[in-house]
Amino acid sequence: MTLSNETIKQRLIEKFEGQVIGFDEPYGMLTFEAPKELNLKVLQFLFDDNELKFRFLTDLQAVHYPNQPGRELAVVYHLHNLIDNVRIRFKVFTGIIQPEIFTATNLFSSANWMERETYDFYGVNFVGHPNLIRILNADEMDYFPMRKEYPLEEQTRIDKDDEMFGRG
């Protein structure tokens, strides 16, 4: 029997009784979210369940939503069931004041580098991470460059010609 998005959704609803929400299927990929306190429980369930078998972490990243108070940062996990060739997207949201999420490094070794990169660019603190330090940016940086906290370009610049960028 092929693993379907509906089967995955039903298993999550049964296990977490309404705590896993926001089910959607953009481009056919099942997407859902859960409270940040449940991220490890959901990931562990998806990993351990004999029918679901999501045992490969394809990607982990963050997204900054500055207009969503208390939910400004989303940590997004892309998981893959290699046996049935099914991929899913799992999101947890956190506030920007105290952006803490439990680390997934004990479940997925590949999360180590991805969580460090996410910390480096978005400031998400992965609680329990074995070595959460900057990985690509300078240690002296006191900001997180991928957050949408700065204007895209300096509005007073005079060294560029807007016509060269199709804005003239």
PyMOL CGO cylinders between C-alpha atoms (Angstrom):
from pymol import cmd
from pymol.cgo import CYLINDER

trace = [
    CYLINDER, 0.00, 0.00, 0.00, 1.33, 3.42, -0.96, 0.3, 1, 1, 1, 1, 1, 1,
    CYLINDER, 1.33, 3.42, -0.96, 1.71, 5.99, 1.80, 0.3, 1, 1, 1, 1, 1, 1,
    CYLINDER, 1.71, 5.99, 1.80, -0.67, 8.90, 1.11, 0.3, 1, 1, 1, 1, 1, 1,
    CYLINDER, -0.67, 8.90, 1.11, -0.90, 12.41, 2.50, 0.3, 1, 1, 1, 1, 1, 1,
    CYLINDER, -0.90, 12.41, 2.50, -4.30, 11.52, 3.94, 0.3, 1, 1, 1, 1, 1, 1,
    CYLINDER, -4.30, 11.52, 3.94, -2.84, 8.56, 5.83, 0.3, 1, 1, 1, 1, 1, 1,
    CYLINDER, -2.84, 8.56, 5.83, -0.05, 10.70, 7.28, 0.3, 1, 1, 1, 1, 1, 1,
    CYLINDER, -0.05, 10.70, 7.28, -2.54, 13.38, 8.28, 0.3, 1, 1, 1, 1, 1, 1,
    CYLINDER, -2.54, 13.38, 8.28, -4.84, 10.87, 10.00, 0.3, 1, 1, 1, 1, 1, 1,
    CYLINDER, -4.84, 10.87, 10.00, -1.96, 9.27, 11.92, 0.3, 1, 1, 1, 1, 1, 1,
    CYLINDER, -1.96, 9.27, 11.92, -0.83, 12.70, 13.18, 0.3, 1, 1, 1, 1, 1, 1,
    CYLINDER, -0.83, 12.70, 13.18, -4.37, 13.72, 14.18, 0.3, 1, 1, 1, 1, 1, 1,
    CYLINDER, -4.37, 13.72, 14.18, -4.88, 10.43, 16.04, 0.3, 1, 1, 1, 1, 1, 1,
    CYLINDER, -4.88, 10.43, 16.04, -1.57, 10.64, 17.86, 0.3, 1, 1, 1, 1, 1, 1,
    CYLINDER, -1.57, 10.64, 17.86, -1.58, 14.34, 18.79, 0.3, 1, 1, 1, 1, 1, 1,
    CYLINDER, -1.58, 14.34, 18.79, -5.34, 14.95, 19.15, 0.3, 1, 1, 1, 1, 1, 1,
    CYLINDER, -5.34, 14.95, 19.15, -5.71, 18.37, 17.57, 0.3, 1, 1, 1, 1, 1, 1,
    CYLINDER, -5.71, 18.37, 17.57, -2.29, 19.76, 18.49, 0.3, 1, 1, 1, 1, 1, 1,
    CYLINDER, -2.29, 19.76, 18.49, -0.99, 19.27, 14.95, 0.3, 1, 1, 1, 1, 1, 1,
    CYLINDER, -0.99, 19.27, 14.95, -2.81, 21.82, 12.78, 0.3, 1, 1, 1, 1, 1, 1,
    CYLINDER, -2.81, 21.82, 12.78, -2.66, 23.82, 9.56, 0.3, 1, 1, 1, 1, 1, 1,
    CYLINDER, -2.66, 23.82, 9.56, -2.68, 20.94, 7.14, 0.3, 1, 1, 1, 1, 1, 1,
    CYLINDER, -2.68, 20.94, 7.14, -2.16, 21.99, 3.55, 0.3, 1, 1, 1, 1, 1, 1,
    CYLINDER, -2.16, 21.99, 3.55, -0.79, 20.41, 0.36, 0.3, 1, 1, 1, 1, 1, 1,
    CYLINDER, -0.79, 20.41, 0.36, 1.03, 23.02, -1.73, 0.3, 1, 1, 1, 1, 1, 1,
    CYLINDER, 1.03, 23.02, -1.73, 2.28, 21.32, -4.90, 0.3, 1, 1, 1, 1, 1, 1,
    CYLINDER, 2.28, 21.32, -4.90, 1.23, 17.98, -3.41, 0.3, 1, 1, 1, 1, 1, 1,
    CYLINDER, 1.23, 17.98, -3.41, 3.57, 18.13, -0.40, 0.3, 1, 1, 1, 1, 1, 1,
    CYLINDER, 3.57, 18.13, -0.40, 1.79, 17.67, 2.93, 0.3, 1, 1, 1, 1, 1, 1,
    CYLINDER, 1.79, 17.67, 2.93, 2.55, 20.65, 5.17, 0.3, 1, 1, 1, 1, 1, 1,
    CYLINDER, 2.55, 20.65, 5.17, 1.49, 21.08, 8.78, 0.3, 1, 1, 1, 1, 1, 1,
    CYLINDER, 1.49, 21.08, 8.78, 2.50, 22.76, 12.03, 0.3, 1, 1, 1, 1, 1, 1,
    CYLINDER, 2.50, 22.76, 12.03, 2.63, 21.99, 15.73, 0.3, 1, 1, 1, 1, 1, 1,
    CYLINDER, 2.63, 21.99, 15.73, 3.47, 23.96, 18.88, 0.3, 1, 1, 1, 1, 1, 1,
    CYLINDER, 3.47, 23.96, 18.88, 7.21, 24.39, 19.33, 0.3, 1, 1, 1, 1, 1, 1,
    CYLINDER, 7.21, 24.39, 19.33, 7.10, 22.40, 22.58, 0.3, 1, 1, 1, 1, 1, 1,
    CYLINDER, 7.10, 22.40, 22.58, 6.08, 19.34, 20.55, 0.3, 1, 1, 1, 1, 1, 1,
    CYLINDER, 6.08, 19.34, 20.55, 8.67, 19.50, 17.79, 0.3, 1, 1, 1, 1, 1, 1,
    CYLINDER, 8.67, 19.50, 17.79, 10.72, 16.56, 19.12, 0.3, 1, 1, 1, 1, 1, 1,
    CYLINDER, 10.72, 16.56, 19.12, 7.67, 14.45, 19.90, 0.3, 1, 1, 1, 1, 1, 1,
    CYLINDER, 7.67, 14.45, 19.90, 6.28, 14.94, 16.39, 0.3, 1, 1, 1, 1, 1, 1,
    CYLINDER, 6.28, 14.94, 16.39, 9.67, 14.30, 14.77, 0.3, 1, 1, 1, 1, 1, 1,
    CYLINDER, 9.67, 14.30, 14.77, 10.20, 11.18, 16.91, 0.3, 1, 1, 1, 1, 1, 1,
    CYLINDER, 10.20, 11.18, 16.91, 6.73, 9.87, 16.03, 0.3, 1, 1, 1, 1, 1, 1,
    CYLINDER, 6.73, 9.87, 16.03, 7.32, 10.43, 12.31, 0.3, 1, 1, 1, 1, 1, 1,
    CYLINDER, 7.32, 10.43, 12.31, 10.68, 8.66, 12.62, 0.3, 1, 1, 1, 1, 1, 1,
    CYLINDER, 10.68, 8.66, 12.62, 9.58, 5.68, 14.75, 0.3, 1, 1, 1, 1, 1, 1,
    CYLINDER, 9.58, 5.68, 14.75, 6.16, 4.87, 13.31, 0.3, 1, 1, 1, 1, 1, 1,
    CYLINDER, 6.16, 4.87, 13.31, 6.39, 1.63, 11.30, 0.3, 1, 1, 1, 1, 1, 1,
    CYLINDER, 6.39, 1.63, 11.30, 4.06, 2.92, 8.60, 0.3, 1, 1, 1, 1, 1, 1,
    CYLINDER, 4.06, 2.92, 8.60, 5.34, 6.51, 8.27, 0.3, 1, 1, 1, 1, 1, 1,
    CYLINDER, 5.34, 6.51, 8.27, 9.14, 5.96, 8.45, 0.3, 1, 1, 1, 1, 1, 1,
    CYLINDER, 9.14, 5.96, 8.45, 10.29, 9.57, 7.93, 0.3, 1, 1, 1, 1, 1, 1,
    CYLINDER, 10.29, 9.57, 7.93, 13.91, 8.84, 8.78, 0.3, 1, 1, 1, 1, 1, 1,
    CYLINDER, 13.91, 8.84, 8.78, 15.75, 11.32, 6.57, 0.3, 1, 1, 1, 1, 1, 1,
    CYLINDER, 15.75, 11.32, 6.57, 15.97, 15.04, 7.32, 0.3, 1, 1, 1, 1, 1, 1,
    CYLINDER, 15.97, 15.04, 7.32, 16.34, 16.62, 3.89, 0.3, 1, 1, 1, 1, 1, 1,
    CYLINDER, 16.34, 16.62, 3.89, 16.49, 20.23, 5.06, 0.3, 1, 1, 1, 1, 1, 1,
    CYLINDER, 16.49, 20.23, 5.06, 15.94, 22.48, 8.03, 0.3, 1, 1, 1, 1, 1, 1,
    CYLINDER, 15.94, 22.48, 8.03, 15.70, 26.26, 7.80, 0.3, 1, 1, 1, 1, 1, 1,
    CYLINDER, 15.70, 26.26, 7.80, 13.95, 29.28, 9.24, 0.3, 1, 1, 1, 1, 1, 1,
    CYLINDER, 13.95, 29.28, 9.24, 11.65, 31.94, 7.82, 0.3, 1, 1, 1, 1, 1, 1,
    CYLINDER, 11.65, 31.94, 7.82, 11.12, 35.38, 9.34, 0.3, 1, 1, 1, 1, 1, 1,
    CYLINDER, 11.12, 35.38, 9.34, 7.53, 36.67, 9.40, 0.3, 1, 1, 1, 1, 1, 1,
    CYLINDER, 7.53, 36.67, 9.40, 7.89, 40.15, 10.95, 0.3, 1, 1, 1, 1, 1, 1,
    CYLINDER, 7.89, 40.15, 10.95, 4.14, 40.86, 10.79, 0.3, 1, 1, 1, 1, 1, 1,
    CYLINDER, 4.14, 40.86, 10.79, 3.09, 37.89, 12.96, 0.3, 1, 1, 1, 1, 1, 1,
    CYLINDER, 3.09, 37.89, 12.96, 3.58, 38.91, 16.61, 0.3, 1, 1, 1, 1, 1, 1,
    CYLINDER, 3.58, 38.91, 16.61, 4.61, 35.98, 18.79, 0.3, 1, 1, 1, 1, 1, 1,
    CYLINDER, 4.61, 35.98, 18.79, 5.16, 33.83, 15.67, 0.3, 1, 1, 1, 1, 1, 1,
    CYLINDER, 5.16, 33.83, 15.67, 7.85, 35.82, 13.92, 0.3, 1, 1, 1, 1, 1, 1,
    CYLINDER, 7.85, 35.82, 13.92, 10.20, 32.90, 13.28, 0.3, 1, 1, 1, 1, 1, 1,
    CYLINDER, 10.20, 32.90, 13.28, 9.25, 29.59, 11.74, 0.3, 1, 1, 1, 1, 1, 1,
    CYLINDER, 9.25, 29.59, 11.74, 11.58, 26.60, 11.80, 0.3, 1, 1, 1, 1, 1, 1,
    CYLINDER, 11.58, 26.60, 11.80, 10.76, 24.38, 8.84, 0.3, 1, 1, 1, 1, 1, 1,
    CYLINDER, 10.76, 24.38, 8.84, 11.72, 20.70, 8.63, 0.3, 1, 1, 1, 1, 1, 1,
    CYLINDER, 11.72, 20.70, 8.63, 11.61, 18.82, 5.33, 0.3, 1, 1, 1, 1, 1, 1,
    CYLINDER, 11.61, 18.82, 5.33, 11.43, 15.08, 5.96, 0.3, 1, 1, 1, 1, 1, 1,
    CYLINDER, 11.43, 15.08, 5.96, 11.67, 12.20, 3.51, 0.3, 1, 1, 1, 1, 1, 1,
    CYLINDER, 11.67, 12.20, 3.51, 10.42, 8.62, 3.70, 0.3, 1, 1, 1, 1, 1, 1,
    CYLINDER, 10.42, 8.62, 3.70, 12.98, 6.95, 1.42, 0.3, 1, 1, 1, 1, 1, 1,
    CYLINDER, 12.98, 6.95, 1.42, 11.09, 3.63, 1.21, 0.3, 1, 1, 1, 1, 1, 1,
    CYLINDER, 11.09, 3.63, 1.21, 7.82, 5.08, -0.13, 0.3, 1, 1, 1, 1, 1, 1,
    CYLINDER, 7.82, 5.08, -0.13, 9.50, 8.19, -1.62, 0.3, 1, 1, 1, 1, 1, 1,
    CYLINDER, 9.50, 8.19, -1.62, 7.21, 10.61, 0.22, 0.3, 1, 1, 1, 1, 1, 1,
    CYLINDER, 7.21, 10.61, 0.22, 8.23, 14.07, 1.43, 0.3, 1, 1, 1, 1, 1, 1,
    CYLINDER, 8.23, 14.07, 1.43, 6.55, 16.27, 4.03, 0.3, 1, 1, 1, 1, 1, 1,
    CYLINDER, 6.55, 16.27, 4.03, 7.05, 19.75, 5.48, 0.3, 1, 1, 1, 1, 1, 1,
    CYLINDER, 7.05, 19.75, 5.48, 6.70, 20.35, 9.23, 0.3, 1, 1, 1, 1, 1, 1,
    CYLINDER, 6.70, 20.35, 9.23, 6.71, 23.85, 10.78, 0.3, 1, 1, 1, 1, 1, 1,
    CYLINDER, 6.71, 23.85, 10.78, 7.03, 25.18, 14.30, 0.3, 1, 1, 1, 1, 1, 1,
    CYLINDER, 7.03, 25.18, 14.30, 6.73, 28.87, 15.15, 0.3, 1, 1, 1, 1, 1, 1,
    CYLINDER, 6.73, 28.87, 15.15, 8.41, 30.86, 17.90, 0.3, 1, 1, 1, 1, 1, 1,
    CYLINDER, 8.41, 30.86, 17.90, 8.54, 34.47, 19.01, 0.3, 1, 1, 1, 1, 1, 1,
    CYLINDER, 8.54, 34.47, 19.01, 11.54, 36.61, 18.18, 0.3, 1, 1, 1, 1, 1, 1,
    CYLINDER, 11.54, 36.61, 18.18, 12.01, 37.76, 21.79, 0.3, 1, 1, 1, 1, 1, 1,
    CYLINDER, 12.01, 37.76, 21.79, 12.92, 34.25, 23.01, 0.3, 1, 1, 1, 1, 1, 1,
    CYLINDER, 12.92, 34.25, 23.01, 13.43, 32.11, 19.89, 0.3, 1, 1, 1, 1, 1, 1,
    CYLINDER, 13.43, 32.11, 19.89, 14.02, 28.71, 21.45, 0.3, 1, 1, 1, 1, 1, 1,
    CYLINDER, 14.02, 28.71, 21.45, 13.35, 25.33, 19.83, 0.3, 1, 1, 1, 1, 1, 1,
    CYLINDER, 13.35, 25.33, 19.83, 14.51, 21.90, 21.01, 0.3, 1, 1, 1, 1, 1, 1,
    CYLINDER, 14.51, 21.90, 21.01, 17.38, 20.50, 18.96, 0.3, 1, 1, 1, 1, 1, 1,
    CYLINDER, 17.38, 20.50, 18.96, 16.81, 17.53, 16.64, 0.3, 1, 1, 1, 1, 1, 1,
    CYLINDER, 16.81, 17.53, 16.64, 20.49, 16.50, 16.62, 0.3, 1, 1, 1, 1, 1, 1,
    CYLINDER, 20.49, 16.50, 16.62, 19.87, 13.39, 18.73, 0.3, 1, 1, 1, 1, 1, 1,
    CYLINDER, 19.87, 13.39, 18.73, 17.38, 12.13, 16.13, 0.3, 1, 1, 1, 1, 1, 1,
    CYLINDER, 17.38, 12.13, 16.13, 19.04, 13.35, 12.91, 0.3, 1, 1, 1, 1, 1, 1,
    CYLINDER, 19.04, 13.35, 12.91, 22.82, 13.82, 12.80, 0.3, 1, 1, 1, 1, 1, 1,
    CYLINDER, 22.82, 13.82, 12.80, 22.41, 16.08, 9.77, 0.3, 1, 1, 1, 1, 1, 1,
    CYLINDER, 22.41, 16.08, 9.77, 20.49, 18.57, 11.94, 0.3, 1, 1, 1, 1, 1, 1,
    CYLINDER, 20.49, 18.57, 11.94, 23.77, 19.61, 13.57, 0.3, 1, 1, 1, 1, 1, 1,
    CYLINDER, 23.77, 19.61, 13.57, 25.05, 21.72, 10.68, 0.3, 1, 1, 1, 1, 1, 1,
    CYLINDER, 25.05, 21.72, 10.68, 21.58, 22.91, 9.61, 0.3, 1, 1, 1, 1, 1, 1,
    CYLINDER, 21.58, 22.91, 9.61, 20.67, 24.12, 13.11, 0.3, 1, 1, 1, 1, 1, 1,
    CYLINDER, 20.67, 24.12, 13.11, 23.98, 25.96, 13.41, 0.3, 1, 1, 1, 1, 1, 1,
    CYLINDER, 23.98, 25.96, 13.41, 23.35, 27.68, 10.08, 0.3, 1, 1, 1, 1, 1, 1,
    CYLINDER, 23.35, 27.68, 10.08, 19.79, 28.57, 11.12, 0.3, 1, 1, 1, 1, 1, 1,
    CYLINDER, 19.79, 28.57, 11.12, 21.10, 29.99, 14.40, 0.3, 1, 1, 1, 1, 1, 1,
    CYLINDER, 21.10, 29.99, 14.40, 23.78, 31.94, 12.54, 0.3, 1, 1, 1, 1, 1, 1,
    CYLINDER, 23.78, 31.94, 12.54, 21.38, 33.62, 10.11, 0.3, 1, 1, 1, 1, 1, 1,
    CYLINDER, 21.38, 33.62, 10.11, 18.12, 33.86, 12.10, 0.3, 1, 1, 1, 1, 1, 1,
    CYLINDER, 18.12, 33.86, 12.10, 19.09, 33.65, 15.77, 0.3, 1, 1, 1, 1, 1, 1,
    CYLINDER, 19.09, 33.65, 15.77, 17.03, 30.56, 16.61, 0.3, 1, 1, 1, 1, 1, 1,
    CYLINDER, 17.03, 30.56, 16.61, 18.45, 29.02, 19.79, 0.3, 1, 1, 1, 1, 1, 1,
    CYLINDER, 18.45, 29.02, 19.79, 18.31, 25.23, 19.49, 0.3, 1, 1, 1, 1, 1, 1,
    CYLINDER, 18.31, 25.23, 19.49, 18.13, 24.11, 23.11, 0.3, 1, 1, 1, 1, 1, 1,
    CYLINDER, 18.13, 24.11, 23.11, 20.39, 21.12, 23.77, 0.3, 1, 1, 1, 1, 1, 1,
    CYLINDER, 20.39, 21.12, 23.77, 22.48, 21.52, 20.62, 0.3, 1, 1, 1, 1, 1, 1,
    CYLINDER, 22.48, 21.52, 20.62, 26.02, 20.16, 21.24, 0.3, 1, 1, 1, 1, 1, 1,
    CYLINDER, 26.02, 20.16, 21.24, 27.88, 23.08, 19.60, 0.3, 1, 1, 1, 1, 1, 1,
    CYLINDER, 27.88, 23.08, 19.60, 25.58, 25.98, 18.74, 0.3, 1, 1, 1, 1, 1, 1,
    CYLINDER, 25.58, 25.98, 18.74, 28.04, 28.58, 17.47, 0.3, 1, 1, 1, 1, 1, 1,
    CYLINDER, 28.04, 28.58, 17.47, 28.22, 30.71, 14.35, 0.3, 1, 1, 1, 1, 1, 1,
    CYLINDER, 28.22, 30.71, 14.35, 29.24, 28.66, 11.37, 0.3, 1, 1, 1, 1, 1, 1,
    CYLINDER, 29.24, 28.66, 11.37, 29.45, 31.06, 8.39, 0.3, 1, 1, 1, 1, 1, 1,
    CYLINDER, 29.45, 31.06, 8.39, 29.30, 34.60, 9.76, 0.3, 1, 1, 1, 1, 1, 1,
    CYLINDER, 29.30, 34.60, 9.76, 31.90, 36.39, 11.88, 0.3, 1, 1, 1, 1, 1, 1,
    CYLINDER, 31.90, 36.39, 11.88, 31.77, 35.74, 15.62, 0.3, 1, 1, 1, 1, 1, 1,
    CYLINDER, 31.77, 35.74, 15.62, 31.66, 39.50, 16.28, 0.3, 1, 1, 1, 1, 1, 1,
    CYLINDER, 31.66, 39.50, 16.28, 28.30, 39.93, 14.52, 0.3, 1, 1, 1, 1, 1, 1,
    CYLINDER, 28.30, 39.93, 14.52, 25.63, 41.03, 16.97, 0.3, 1, 1, 1, 1, 1, 1,
    CYLINDER, 25.63, 41.03, 16.97, 22.74, 40.65, 14.53, 0.3, 1, 1, 1, 1, 1, 1,
    CYLINDER, 22.74, 40.65, 14.53, 21.20, 37.95, 12.35, 0.3, 1, 1, 1, 1, 1, 1,
    CYLINDER, 21.20, 37.95, 12.35, 21.42, 38.93, 8.66, 0.3, 1, 1, 1, 1, 1, 1,
    CYLINDER, 21.42, 38.93, 8.66, 18.47, 36.98, 7.24, 0.3, 1, 1, 1, 1, 1, 1,
    CYLINDER, 18.47, 36.98, 7.24, 15.88, 38.61, 9.47, 0.3, 1, 1, 1, 1, 1, 1,
    CYLINDER, 15.88, 38.61, 9.47, 13.76, 41.19, 7.71, 0.3, 1, 1, 1, 1, 1, 1,
    CYLINDER, 13.76, 41.19, 7.71, 14.80, 44.01, 10.04, 0.3, 1, 1, 1, 1, 1, 1,
    CYLINDER, 14.80, 44.01, 10.04, 16.64, 46.23, 7.59, 0.3, 1, 1, 1, 1, 1, 1,
    CYLINDER, 16.64, 46.23, 7.59, 15.67, 48.00, 4.36, 0.3, 1, 1, 1, 1, 1, 1,
    CYLINDER, 15.67, 48.00, 4.36, 16.56, 46.09, 1.21, 0.3, 1, 1, 1, 1, 1, 1,
    CYLINDER, 16.56, 46.09, 1.21, 18.79, 48.86, -0.07, 0.3, 1, 1, 1, 1, 1, 1,
    CYLINDER, 18.79, 48.86, -0.07, 19.99, 52.25, 0.97, 0.3, 1, 1, 1, 1, 1, 1,
    CYLINDER, 19.99, 52.25, 0.97, 17.41, 54.73, -0.33, 0.3, 1, 1, 1, 1, 1, 1,
    CYLINDER, 17.41, 54.73, -0.33, 19.82, 57.67, -0.42, 0.3, 1, 1, 1, 1, 1, 1,
    CYLINDER, 19.82, 57.67, -0.42, 22.49, 56.05, -2.62, 0.3, 1, 1, 1, 1, 1, 1,
    CYLINDER, 22.49, 56.05, -2.62, 23.60, 58.18, -5.55, 0.3, 1, 1, 1, 1, 1, 1,
    CYLINDER, 23.60, 58.18, -5.55, 26.18, 55.77, -7.03, 0.3, 1, 1, 1, 1, 1, 1,
    CYLINDER, 26.18, 55.77, -7.03, 23.65, 53.74, -8.97, 0.3, 1, 1, 1, 1, 1, 1,
    CYLINDER, 23.65, 53.74, -8.97, 21.56, 54.40, -12.02, 0.3, 1, 1, 1, 1, 1, 1,
    CYLINDER, 21.56, 54.40, -12.02, 18.00, 53.09, -11.65, 0.3, 1, 1, 1, 1, 1, 1,
    CYLINDER, 18.00, 53.09, -11.65, 17.66, 52.77, -15.42, 0.3, 1, 1, 1, 1, 1, 1,
    CYLINDER, 17.66, 52.77, -15.42, 20.30, 50.05, -15.36, 0.3, 1, 1, 1, 1, 1, 1,
    CYLINDER, 20.30, 50.05, -15.36, 18.02, 48.02, -13.09, 0.3, 1, 1, 1, 1, 1, 1,
    CYLINDER, 18.02, 48.02, -13.09, 14.85, 48.57, -15.12, 0.3, 1, 1, 1, 1, 1, 1,
    CYLINDER, 14.85, 48.57, -15.12, 13.45, 51.13, -12.66, 0.3, 1, 1, 1, 1, 1, 1,
    CYLINDER, 13.45, 51.13, -12.66, 13.92, 54.28, -14.66, 0.3, 1, 1, 1, 1, 1, 1,
]
cmd.load_cgo(trace, "trace")
